[in-house]
Amino acid sequence: MPRAKHLRGVGSKEQRQYEHIKASAQTSGRYGRRAKEVAARTVMKEHKAKGHPKGR
């Protein structure tokens, strides 16, 4: 079974959040092909807002 792509610089909690947002967007058909991008940007936006440095 292939493993899901891990976002660089985020922890396991943020990785789960990414997978949840991506799955939700894909099932609803909300963003079309951009579901992965939107999920990644959302997670990274919150990651940076919490003050986490890049790569941690």
C-alpha distance matrix in Angstrom:
0.0 3.8 6.4 9.5 12.5 15.0 18.6 21.1 23.8 22.6 21.9 19.3 21.5 21.8 18.1 17.7 20.7 19.3 16.2 18.8 21.2 18.7 17.5 21.2 22.4 20.1 20.9 24.6 24.6 26.8 26.0 24.6 22.7 23.7 21.6 19.5 22.8 24.7 22.3 22.3 26.1 26.6 24.8 26.5 29.8 29.7 28.6 31.6 33.9 33.3 34.7 31.6 32.1 29.7 27.1 27.2
3.8 0.0 3.8 6.6 9.1 11.9 15.4 17.8 20.7 20.0 19.8 17.6 20.0 19.7 15.9 16.2 19.0 17.0 14.3 17.4 19.4 16.7 16.2 20.0 20.7 18.5 20.0 23.5 23.2 25.0 23.8 22.4 20.2 21.0 19.1 16.7 19.7 21.9 19.6 19.3 23.0 23.9 22.2 23.6 27.0 27.2 25.9 28.8 31.2 30.9 32.0 29.0 29.2 26.6 24.0 24.5
6.4 3.8 0.0 3.8 6.4 8.6 12.2 14.6 17.3 16.4 16.0 13.9 16.4 16.2 12.4 13.0 15.9 14.1 11.8 15.1 17.1 14.9 14.9 18.6 19.5 17.9 19.6 22.9 22.8 24.2 22.9 22.1 19.9 20.0 18.0 15.1 18.0 20.0 17.4 16.7 20.5 21.2 19.1 20.5 23.9 23.9 22.5 25.4 27.9 27.3 28.5 25.4 25.7 23.3 20.7 21.0
9.5 6.6 3.8 0.0 3.8 6.2 9.4 12.4 15.2 14.0 14.1 12.2 14.2 13.4 9.6 10.4 12.8 10.6 8.5 12.0 13.7 11.4 11.9 15.5 16.2 14.9 17.0 19.9 19.8 20.9 19.5 19.0 16.9 16.6 14.4 11.5 14.4 16.2 13.6 13.0 16.8 17.5 15.6 17.1 20.5 20.6 19.4 22.3 24.7 24.5 25.7 22.9 23.4 20.9 18.8 19.2
12.5 9.1 6.4 3.8 0.0 3.8 6.5 9.2 12.4 12.0 13.0 12.1 14.3 12.7 9.2 11.3 13.1 10.2 9.4 13.2 14.0 11.8 13.3 16.7 16.7 15.9 18.6 21.1 20.5 21.0 19.1 18.8 16.3 15.5 13.9 10.3 12.4 14.8 12.5 11.0 14.6 16.0 14.0 14.8 18.4 19.0 17.5 20.0 22.8 22.8 23.6 20.7 20.8 18.0 15.9 16.8
15.0 11.9 8.6 6.2 3.8 0.0 3.8 6.3 9.0 8.3 9.3 9.0 11.5 9.9 6.7 9.7 11.5 9.2 9.5 13.1 14.0 12.7 14.6 17.5 17.8 17.8 20.4 22.6 22.4 22.4 20.5 20.8 18.5 17.0 15.3 11.7 13.1 15.0 12.3 10.2 13.6 14.7 12.1 12.6 16.3 16.5 14.6 17.2 20.0 19.6 20.3 17.2 17.4 14.8 12.5 13.1
18.6 15.4 12.2 9.4 6.5 3.8 0.0 3.8 6.4 6.2 8.6 9.5 11.3 8.7 6.6 10.2 10.8 8.3 10.0 13.3 13.2 12.3 15.1 17.4 17.2 17.8 20.7 22.3 22.0 21.4 19.2 20.1 17.9 15.7 14.3 10.7 11.0 12.8 10.4 7.5 10.4 11.9 9.3 9.0 12.8 13.5 11.5 13.7 16.7 16.7 17.3 14.3 14.4 11.7 10.1 11.1
21.1 17.8 14.6 12.4 9.2 6.3 3.8 0.0 3.8 5.8 8.8 10.8 12.9 10.5 9.4 13.1 13.7 11.6 13.7 16.8 16.6 15.9 18.8 21.0 20.7 21.4 24.4 25.9 25.4 24.6 22.2 23.1 20.7 18.4 17.4 13.8 13.4 15.3 13.4 10.0 12.0 13.8 11.1 9.6 13.4 14.2 11.5 13.0 16.4 16.3 16.0 12.8 12.0 8.9 6.8 8.6
23.8 20.7 17.3 15.2 12.4 9.0 6.4 3.8 0.0 3.8 6.9 10.1 11.8 9.6 9.7 13.4 13.7 12.5 15.1 17.7 17.5 17.7 20.6 22.4 22.3 23.5 26.3 27.5 27.4 26.2 24.1 25.5 23.4 20.7 19.6 16.2 15.6 16.7 14.7 11.4 12.7 13.8 10.7 8.9 12.3 12.5 9.2 10.5 13.9 13.4 12.7 9.3 8.6 6.1 3.9 5.0
22.6 20.0 16.4 14.0 12.0 8.3 6.2 5.8 3.8 0.0 3.8 6.8 8.0 5.9 6.6 10.1 10.4 9.9 12.5 14.7 14.9 15.5 18.2 19.8 20.2 21.6 24.0 25.3 25.6 24.5 22.8 24.4 22.8 20.1 18.3 15.3 15.2 15.7 13.0 10.3 12.0 12.2 8.6 8.0 11.3 10.6 7.5 10.1 12.9 11.8 12.2 9.0 9.8 8.5 7.0 6.1
21.9 19.8 16.0 14.1 13.0 9.3 8.6 8.8 6.9 3.8 0.0 3.8 5.5 5.4 6.2 8.8 10.0 10.6 12.5 14.4 15.5 16.5 18.5 20.1 21.2 22.6 24.5 26.0 26.8 25.9 24.7 26.3 24.9 22.4 20.2 17.3 17.8 18.0 14.9 12.9 14.9 14.4 10.6 10.9 13.9 12.3 9.4 12.5 14.6 12.8 13.6 10.4 11.9 11.4 9.6 7.4
19.3 17.6 13.9 12.2 12.1 9.0 9.5 10.8 10.1 6.8 3.8 0.0 3.8 5.5 4.9 6.2 8.6 9.7 10.6 12.4 14.3 15.2 16.5 18.3 20.0 21.0 22.6 24.4 25.5 25.0 24.2 25.6 24.4 22.4 19.6 17.0 18.3 18.4 14.8 13.6 16.2 15.3 11.7 13.1 15.9 14.1 12.0 15.5 17.2 15.4 16.8 13.9 15.6 15.0 13.1 11.1
21.5 20.0 16.4 14.2 14.3 11.5 11.3 12.9 11.8 8.0 5.5 3.8 0.0 3.8 5.4 5.2 6.3 8.7 10.0 10.7 12.5 14.3 15.5 16.6 18.5 20.1 21.4 22.8 24.3 23.4 23.0 24.8 24.1 21.9 18.9 16.9 18.0 17.4 13.8 13.2 15.3 13.6 10.1 12.2 14.4 11.9 10.6 14.3 15.3 13.4 15.6 13.4 15.9 15.8 14.7 12.4
21.8 19.7 16.2 13.4 12.7 9.9 8.7 10.5 9.6 5.9 5.4 5.5 3.8 0.0 3.8 5.4 4.8 6.1 8.7 9.7 10.4 12.1 14.1 15.2 16.4 18.2 20.0 21.1 22.2 21.0 20.2 22.1 21.3 18.8 16.1 13.9 14.6 14.0 10.5 9.6 11.6 10.1 6.5 8.6 11.0 9.0 7.8 11.5 12.9 11.7 13.8 11.7 14.0 13.4 12.8 11.3
18.1 15.9 12.4 9.6 9.2 6.7 6.6 9.4 9.7 6.6 6.2 4.9 5.4 3.8 0.0 3.8 5.3 5.0 6.3 8.7 10.0 10.6 12.3 14.3 15.4 16.5 18.4 20.1 20.9 20.4 19.4 20.7 19.5 17.5 14.8 12.1 13.6 13.7 10.1 9.2 12.1 11.4 8.2 10.2 13.2 12.1 10.8 14.3 16.1 15.3 17.0 14.5 16.1 14.8 13.4 12.5
17.7 16.2 13.0 10.4 11.3 9.7 10.2 13.1 13.4 10.1 8.8 6.2 5.2 5.4 3.8 0.0 3.8 5.4 5.1 6.2 8.7 9.8 10.6 12.2 14.2 15.3 16.5 18.4 19.8 19.5 19.2 20.6 19.9 18.2 15.0 13.1 15.1 14.6 10.8 11.2 14.1 12.6 9.8 12.7 15.1 13.5 13.0 16.7 17.8 16.8 19.2 17.0 19.2 18.2 17.1 15.7
20.7 19.0 15.9 12.8 13.1 11.5 10.8 13.7 13.7 10.4 10.0 8.6 6.3 4.8 5.3 3.8 0.0 3.8 5.5 5.1 6.2 8.5 9.9 10.6 12.3 14.2 15.5 16.6 18.1 17.2 16.9 18.9 18.7 16.5 13.3 11.9 13.4 12.1 8.4 9.4 11.6 9.4 7.1 10.5 12.2 10.5 11.0 14.5 15.2 14.7 17.4 15.9 18.3 17.6 17.2 16.0
19.3 17.0 14.1 10.6 10.2 9.2 8.3 11.6 12.5 9.9 10.6 9.7 8.7 6.1 5.0 5.4 3.8 0.0 3.8 5.5 5.3 6.0 8.5 9.9 10.6 12.2 14.3 15.5 16.2 15.4 14.5 16.2 15.4 13.2 10.2 8.3 9.9 9.3 5.5 6.2 9.1 8.0 6.1 9.2 11.5 11.0 11.2 14.4 15.7 15.9 18.1 16.4 18.1 16.6 16.2 15.9
16.2 14.3 11.8 8.5 9.4 9.5 10.0 13.7 15.1 12.5 12.5 10.6 10.0 8.7 6.3 5.1 5.5 3.8 0.0 3.8 5.6 5.1 6.0 8.5 9.9 10.5 12.2 14.2 15.2 15.2 14.8 15.7 15.1 13.8 10.3 8.7 11.5 11.3 7.7 9.1 12.3 11.4 9.9 12.9 15.2 14.7 14.9 18.2 19.4 19.4 21.7 19.8 21.4 19.8 18.9 18.5
18.8 17.4 15.1 12.0 13.2 13.1 13.3 16.8 17.7 14.7 14.4 12.4 10.7 9.7 8.7 6.2 5.1 5.5 3.8 0.0 3.8 5.5 5.2 6.1 8.6 10.0 10.7 12.3 14.0 13.9 14.3 15.8 16.0 14.7 11.0 10.6 13.1 11.8 8.5 10.9 13.4 11.4 10.5 14.1 15.6 14.6 15.6 18.9 19.4 19.4 22.2 20.8 23.0 21.9 21.4 20.6
21.2 19.4 17.1 13.7 14.0 14.0 13.2 16.6 17.5 14.9 15.5 14.3 12.5 10.4 10.0 8.7 6.2 5.3 5.6 3.8 0.0 3.8 5.5 5.1 6.1 8.6 10.1 10.7 12.0 11.0 11.1 13.2 13.7 11.8 8.2 8.5 10.4 8.4 5.5 8.7 10.5 8.5 8.8 12.3 13.3 12.8 14.4 17.3 17.7 18.4 21.2 20.2 22.3 21.0 21.1 20.8
18.7 16.7 14.9 11.4 11.8 12.7 12.3 15.9 17.7 15.5 16.5 15.2 14.3 12.1 10.6 9.8 8.5 6.0 5.1 5.5 3.8 0.0 3.8 5.5 5.2 6.1 8.7 10.1 10.4 10.3 9.6 10.7 10.6 9.3 5.6 5.6 8.5 7.7 5.3 8.2 10.8 10.1 10.4 13.3 14.9 15.2 16.3 19.0 20.0 20.9 23.3 21.9 23.4 21.6 21.3 21.5
17.5 16.2 14.9 11.9 13.3 14.6 15.1 18.8 20.6 18.2 18.5 16.5 15.5 14.1 12.3 10.6 9.9 8.5 6.0 5.2 5.5 3.8 0.0 3.8 5.5 5.1 6.1 8.6 9.8 10.7 11.2 11.7 12.1 11.9 8.1 8.8 12.1 11.3 9.0 11.9 14.5 13.5 13.6 16.8 18.3 18.2 19.3 22.3 23.1 23.6 26.2 24.8 26.6 24.9 24.3 24.3
21.2 20.0 18.6 15.5 16.7 17.5 17.4 21.0 22.4 19.8 20.1 18.3 16.6 15.2 14.3 12.2 10.6 9.9 8.5 6.1 5.1 5.5 3.8 0.0 3.8 5.5 5.4 6.2 8.4 8.6 10.1 11.5 13.0 12.4 8.7 10.5 13.1 11.2 9.4 13.0 14.8 13.0 13.8 17.3 18.0 17.7 19.5 22.4 22.5 23.3 26.2 25.3 27.4 26.0 26.0 25.7
22.4 20.7 19.5 16.2 16.7 17.8 17.2 20.7 22.3 20.2 21.2 20.0 18.5 16.4 15.4 14.2 12.3 10.6 9.9 8.6 6.1 5.2 5.5 3.8 0.0 3.8 5.6 5.3 5.9 5.4 6.3 8.0 9.7 9.0 5.7 8.5 10.6 8.6 8.1 11.7 13.1 11.9 13.6 16.5 17.1 17.5 19.5 21.9 22.2 23.6 26.2 25.4 27.2 25.5 25.8 26.0
20.1 18.5 17.9 14.9 15.9 17.8 17.8 21.4 23.5 21.6 22.6 21.0 20.1 18.2 16.5 15.3 14.2 12.2 10.5 10.0 8.6 6.1 5.1 5.5 3.8 0.0 3.8 5.5 5.0 6.8 7.3 7.0 8.3 9.0 6.1 8.6 11.4 10.7 10.2 13.4 15.3 14.8 16.1 18.8 19.9 20.5 22.1 24.5 25.3 26.5 28.9 27.8 29.3 27.3 27.1 27.6
20.9 20.0 19.6 17.0 18.6 20.4 20.7 24.4 26.3 24.0 24.5 22.6 21.4 20.0 18.4 16.5 15.5 14.3 12.2 10.7 10.1 8.7 6.1 5.4 5.6 3.8 0.0 3.8 5.5 7.9 9.9 9.7 11.7 12.6 9.7 12.2 15.1 13.9 13.1 16.5 18.4 17.3 18.5 21.6 22.5 22.6 24.4 27.0 27.4 28.4 31.2 30.1 31.9 30.2 30.0 30.1
24.6 23.5 22.9 19.9 21.1 22.6 22.3 25.9 27.5 25.3 26.0 24.4 22.8 21.1 20.1 18.4 16.6 15.5 14.2 12.3 10.7 10.1 8.6 6.2 5.3 5.5 3.8 0.0 3.8 5.3 8.4 9.0 12.0 12.5 10.0 13.2 15.4 13.5 13.4 17.0 18.1 16.8 18.7 21.7 21.9 22.2 24.5 26.8 26.8 28.2 31.0 30.5 32.3 30.8 31.0 31.2
24.6 23.2 22.8 19.8 20.5 22.4 22.0 25.4 27.4 25.6 26.8 25.5 24.3 22.2 20.9 19.8 18.1 16.2 15.2 14.0 12.0 10.4 9.8 8.4 5.9 5.0 5.5 3.8 0.0 3.8 5.8 5.5 8.7 9.9 8.4 11.9 13.7 12.4 13.2 16.5 17.5 16.9 19.1 21.7 22.0 22.9 25.0 27.1 27.4 29.1 31.6 30.9 32.4 30.5 30.8 31.4
26.8 25.0 24.2 20.9 21.0 22.4 21.4 24.6 26.2 24.5 25.9 25.0 23.4 21.0 20.4 19.5 17.2 15.4 15.2 13.9 11.0 10.3 10.7 8.6 5.4 6.8 7.9 5.3 3.8 0.0 3.8 5.9 9.2 9.0 7.7 11.5 12.4 10.3 11.6 15.0 15.2 14.5 17.1 19.6 19.4 20.4 22.9 24.6 24.6 26.6 29.1 28.8 30.4 28.7 29.4 30.0
26.0 23.8 22.9 19.5 19.1 20.5 19.2 22.2 24.1 22.8 24.7 24.2 23.0 20.2 19.4 19.2 16.9 14.5 14.8 14.3 11.1 9.6 11.2 10.1 6.3 7.3 9.9 8.4 5.8 3.8 0.0 3.8 6.3 5.3 5.2 9.0 9.3 7.8 9.9 12.8 12.9 13.0 15.7 17.6 17.7 19.3 21.5 22.9 23.4 25.6 27.7 27.3 28.4 26.4 27.1 28.2
24.6 22.4 22.1 19.0 18.8 20.8 20.1 23.1 25.5 24.4 26.3 25.6 24.8 22.1 20.7 20.6 18.9 16.2 15.7 15.8 13.2 10.7 11.7 11.5 8.0 7.0 9.7 9.0 5.5 5.9 3.8 0.0 3.8 5.5 6.1 9.4 10.4 10.2 12.0 14.5 15.3 15.9 18.2 20.0 20.5 22.3 24.1 25.6 26.4 28.5 30.5 29.7 30.6 28.3 28.6 29.9
22.7 20.2 19.9 16.9 16.3 18.5 17.9 20.7 23.4 22.8 24.9 24.4 24.1 21.3 19.5 19.9 18.7 15.4 15.1 16.0 13.7 10.6 12.1 13.0 9.7 8.3 11.7 12.0 8.7 9.2 6.3 3.8 0.0 3.8 5.6 7.6 8.5 9.7 11.5 13.1 14.2 15.7 17.6 18.9 20.0 22.0 23.2 24.7 26.0 28.1 29.7 28.5 29.0 26.3 26.5 28.0
23.7 21.0 20.0 16.6 15.5 17.0 15.7 18.4 20.7 20.1 22.4 22.4 21.9 18.8 17.5 18.2 16.5 13.2 13.8 14.7 11.8 9.3 11.9 12.4 9.0 9.0 12.6 12.5 9.9 9.0 5.3 5.5 3.8 0.0 3.8 5.6 5.2 6.1 8.6 10.0 10.6 12.2 14.3 15.4 16.3 18.5 19.8 21.1 22.4 24.6 26.1 25.2 25.7 23.2 23.6 25.2
21.6 19.1 18.0 14.4 13.9 15.3 14.3 17.4 19.6 18.3 20.2 19.6 18.9 16.1 14.8 15.0 13.3 10.2 10.3 11.0 8.2 5.6 8.1 8.7 5.7 6.1 9.7 10.0 8.4 7.7 5.2 6.1 5.6 3.8 0.0 3.8 5.5 5.3 6.1 8.6 10.0 10.6 12.4 14.3 15.4 16.9 18.3 20.1 21.2 23.0 24.9 23.9 24.9 22.6 22.8 23.9
19.5 16.7 15.1 11.5 10.3 11.7 10.7 13.8 16.2 15.3 17.3 17.0 16.9 13.9 12.1 13.1 11.9 8.3 8.7 10.6 8.5 5.6 8.8 10.5 8.5 8.6 12.2 13.2 11.9 11.5 9.0 9.4 7.6 5.6 3.8 0.0 3.8 5.5 5.2 6.1 8.6 10.0 10.7 12.2 14.1 15.7 16.4 18.3 20.0 21.5 23.1 21.5 22.2 19.7 19.6 20.8
22.8 19.7 18.0 14.4 12.4 13.1 11.0 13.4 15.6 15.2 17.8 18.3 18.0 14.6 13.6 15.1 13.4 9.9 11.5 13.1 10.4 8.5 12.1 13.1 10.6 11.4 15.1 15.4 13.7 12.4 9.3 10.4 8.5 5.2 5.5 3.8 0.0 3.8 5.5 5.2 6.1 8.5 10.0 10.5 12.0 14.4 15.1 16.3 18.1 20.1 21.4 20.2 20.5 18.0 18.4 20.0
24.7 21.9 20.0 16.2 14.8 15.0 12.8 15.3 16.7 15.7 18.0 18.4 17.4 14.0 13.7 14.6 12.1 9.3 11.3 11.8 8.4 7.7 11.3 11.2 8.6 10.7 13.9 13.5 12.4 10.3 7.8 10.2 9.7 6.1 5.3 5.5 3.8 0.0 3.8 5.5 5.2 6.1 8.7 9.9 10.4 12.5 14.1 15.4 16.4 18.6 20.4 19.7 20.7 18.7 19.6 20.6
22.3 19.6 17.4 13.6 12.5 12.3 10.4 13.4 14.7 13.0 14.9 14.8 13.8 10.5 10.1 10.8 8.4 5.5 7.7 8.5 5.5 5.3 9.0 9.4 8.1 10.2 13.1 13.4 13.2 11.6 9.9 12.0 11.5 8.6 6.1 5.2 5.5 3.8 0.0 3.8 5.5 5.2 6.3 8.7 9.9 11.0 12.3 14.4 15.5 17.0 19.0 18.0 19.3 17.5 17.9 18.5
22.3 19.3 16.7 13.0 11.0 10.2 7.5 10.0 11.4 10.3 12.9 13.6 13.2 9.6 9.2 11.2 9.4 6.2 9.1 10.9 8.7 8.2 11.9 13.0 11.7 13.4 16.5 17.0 16.5 15.0 12.8 14.5 13.1 10.0 8.6 6.1 5.2 5.5 3.8 0.0 3.8 5.4 5.3 6.1 8.5 10.1 10.4 12.2 14.1 15.6 17.0 15.5 16.3 14.1 14.5 15.4
26.1 23.0 20.5 16.8 14.6 13.6 10.4 12.0 12.7 12.0 14.9 16.2 15.3 11.6 12.1 14.1 11.6 9.1 12.3 13.4 10.5 10.8 14.5 14.8 13.1 15.3 18.4 18.1 17.5 15.2 12.9 15.3 14.2 10.6 10.0 8.6 6.1 5.2 5.5 3.8 0.0 3.8 5.5 5.2 5.9 8.7 9.7 10.5 12.1 14.3 15.6 14.8 15.6 13.7 15.1 16.2
26.6 23.9 21.2 17.5 16.0 14.7 11.9 13.8 13.8 12.2 14.4 15.3 13.6 10.1 11.4 12.6 9.4 8.0 11.4 11.4 8.5 10.1 13.5 13.0 11.9 14.8 17.3 16.8 16.9 14.5 13.0 15.9 15.7 12.2 10.6 10.0 8.5 6.1 5.2 5.4 3.8 0.0 3.8 5.5 5.1 6.4 8.6 10.1 10.7 12.6 14.8 14.5 16.1 15.0 16.4 16.7
24.8 22.2 19.1 15.6 14.0 12.1 9.3 11.1 10.7 8.6 10.6 11.7 10.1 6.5 8.2 9.8 7.1 6.1 9.9 10.5 8.8 10.4 13.6 13.8 13.6 16.1 18.5 18.7 19.1 17.1 15.7 18.2 17.6 14.3 12.4 10.7 10.0 8.7 6.3 5.3 5.5 3.8 0.0 3.8 5.4 5.3 6.1 8.7 9.9 10.8 12.9 11.9 13.7 12.7 13.6 13.4
26.5 23.6 20.5 17.1 14.8 12.6 9.0 9.6 8.9 8.0 10.9 13.1 12.2 8.6 10.2 12.7 10.5 9.2 12.9 14.1 12.3 13.3 16.8 17.3 16.5 18.8 21.6 21.7 21.7 19.6 17.6 20.0 18.9 15.4 14.3 12.2 10.5 9.9 8.7 6.1 5.2 5.5 3.8 0.0 3.8 5.4 4.8 6.1 8.4 9.9 10.9 9.8 10.9 9.5 11.0 11.5
29.8 27.0 23.9 20.5 18.4 16.3 12.8 13.4 12.3 11.3 13.9 15.9 14.4 11.0 13.2 15.1 12.2 11.5 15.2 15.6 13.3 14.9 18.3 18.0 17.1 19.9 22.5 21.9 22.0 19.4 17.7 20.5 20.0 16.3 15.4 14.1 12.0 10.4 9.9 8.5 5.9 5.1 5.4 3.8 0.0 3.8 5.4 5.4 6.1 8.8 10.2 10.5 12.0 11.4 13.7 14.0
29.7 27.2 23.9 20.6 19.0 16.5 13.5 14.2 12.5 10.6 12.3 14.1 11.9 9.0 12.1 13.5 10.5 11.0 14.7 14.6 12.8 15.2 18.2 17.7 17.5 20.5 22.6 22.2 22.9 20.4 19.3 22.3 22.0 18.5 16.9 15.7 14.4 12.5 11.0 10.1 8.7 6.4 5.3 5.4 3.8 0.0 3.8 5.4 4.9 6.3 8.9 9.3 11.9 12.2 14.1 13.4
28.6 25.9 22.5 19.4 17.5 14.6 11.5 11.5 9.2 7.5 9.4 12.0 10.6 7.8 10.8 13.0 11.0 11.2 14.9 15.6 14.4 16.3 19.3 19.5 19.5 22.1 24.4 24.5 25.0 22.9 21.5 24.1 23.2 19.8 18.3 16.4 15.1 14.1 12.3 10.4 9.7 8.6 6.1 4.8 5.4 3.8 0.0 3.8 5.5 5.5 7.0 6.0 8.5 8.8 10.5 9.6
31.6 28.8 25.4 22.3 20.0 17.2 13.7 13.0 10.5 10.1 12.5 15.5 14.3 11.5 14.3 16.7 14.5 14.4 18.2 18.9 17.3 19.0 22.3 22.4 21.9 24.5 27.0 26.8 27.1 24.6 22.9 25.6 24.7 21.1 20.1 18.3 16.3 15.4 14.4 12.2 10.5 10.1 8.7 6.1 5.4 5.4 3.8 0.0 3.8 5.3 5.2 5.5 7.1 7.8 10.7 10.5
33.9 31.2 27.9 24.7 22.8 20.0 16.7 16.4 13.9 12.9 14.6 17.2 15.3 12.9 16.1 17.8 15.2 15.7 19.4 19.4 17.7 20.0 23.1 22.5 22.2 25.3 27.4 26.8 27.4 24.6 23.4 26.4 26.0 22.4 21.2 20.0 18.1 16.4 15.5 14.1 12.1 10.7 9.9 8.4 6.1 4.9 5.5 3.8 0.0 3.8 5.3 7.5 9.9 11.4 14.3 13.5
33.3 30.9 27.3 24.5 22.8 19.6 16.7 16.3 13.4 11.8 12.8 15.4 13.4 11.7 15.3 16.8 14.7 15.9 19.4 19.4 18.4 20.9 23.6 23.3 23.6 26.5 28.4 28.2 29.1 26.6 25.6 28.5 28.1 24.6 23.0 21.5 20.1 18.6 17.0 15.6 14.3 12.6 10.8 9.9 8.8 6.3 5.5 5.3 3.8 0.0 3.8 5.7 9.1 11.4 13.6 11.8
34.7 32.0 28.5 25.7 23.6 20.3 17.3 16.0 12.7 12.2 13.6 16.8 15.6 13.8 17.0 19.2 17.4 18.1 21.7 22.2 21.2 23.3 26.2 26.2 26.2 28.9 31.2 31.0 31.6 29.1 27.7 30.5 29.7 26.1 24.9 23.1 21.4 20.4 19.0 17.0 15.6 14.8 12.9 10.9 10.2 8.9 7.0 5.2 5.3 3.8 0.0 3.8 6.3 9.2 11.9 10.5
31.6 29.0 25.4 22.9 20.7 17.2 14.3 12.8 9.3 9.0 10.4 13.9 13.4 11.7 14.5 17.0 15.9 16.4 19.8 20.8 20.2 21.9 24.8 25.3 25.4 27.8 30.1 30.5 30.9 28.8 27.3 29.7 28.5 25.2 23.9 21.5 20.2 19.7 18.0 15.5 14.8 14.5 11.9 9.8 10.5 9.3 6.0 5.5 7.5 5.7 3.8 0.0 3.8 6.5 8.4 6.7
32.1 29.2 25.7 23.4 20.8 17.4 14.4 12.0 8.6 9.8 11.9 15.6 15.9 14.0 16.1 19.2 18.3 18.1 21.4 23.0 22.3 23.4 26.6 27.4 27.2 29.3 31.9 32.3 32.4 30.4 28.4 30.6 29.0 25.7 24.9 22.2 20.5 20.7 19.3 16.3 15.6 16.1 13.7 10.9 12.0 11.9 8.5 7.1 9.9 9.1 6.3 3.8 0.0 3.8 6.3 6.0
29.7 26.6 23.3 20.9 18.0 14.8 11.7 8.9 6.1 8.5 11.4 15.0 15.8 13.4 14.8 18.2 17.6 16.6 19.8 21.9 21.0 21.6 24.9 26.0 25.5 27.3 30.2 30.8 30.5 28.7 26.4 28.3 26.3 23.2 22.6 19.7 18.0 18.7 17.5 14.1 13.7 15.0 12.7 9.5 11.4 12.2 8.8 7.8 11.4 11.4 9.2 6.5 3.8 0.0 3.8 5.7
27.1 24.0 20.7 18.8 15.9 12.5 10.1 6.8 3.9 7.0 9.6 13.1 14.7 12.8 13.4 17.1 17.2 16.2 18.9 21.4 21.1 21.3 24.3 26.0 25.8 27.1 30.0 31.0 30.8 29.4 27.1 28.6 26.5 23.6 22.8 19.6 18.4 19.6 17.9 14.5 15.1 16.4 13.6 11.0 13.7 14.1 10.5 10.7 14.3 13.6 11.9 8.4 6.3 3.8 0.0 3.8
27.2 24.5 21.0 19.2 16.8 13.1 11.1 8.6 5.0 6.1 7.4 11.1 12.4 11.3 12.5 15.7 16.0 15.9 18.5 20.6 20.8 21.5 24.3 25.7 26.0 27.6 30.1 31.2 31.4 30.0 28.2 29.9 28.0 25.2 23.9 20.8 20.0 20.6 18.5 15.4 16.2 16.7 13.4 11.5 14.0 13.4 9.6 10.5 13.5 11.8 10.5 6.7 6.0 5.7 3.8 0.0
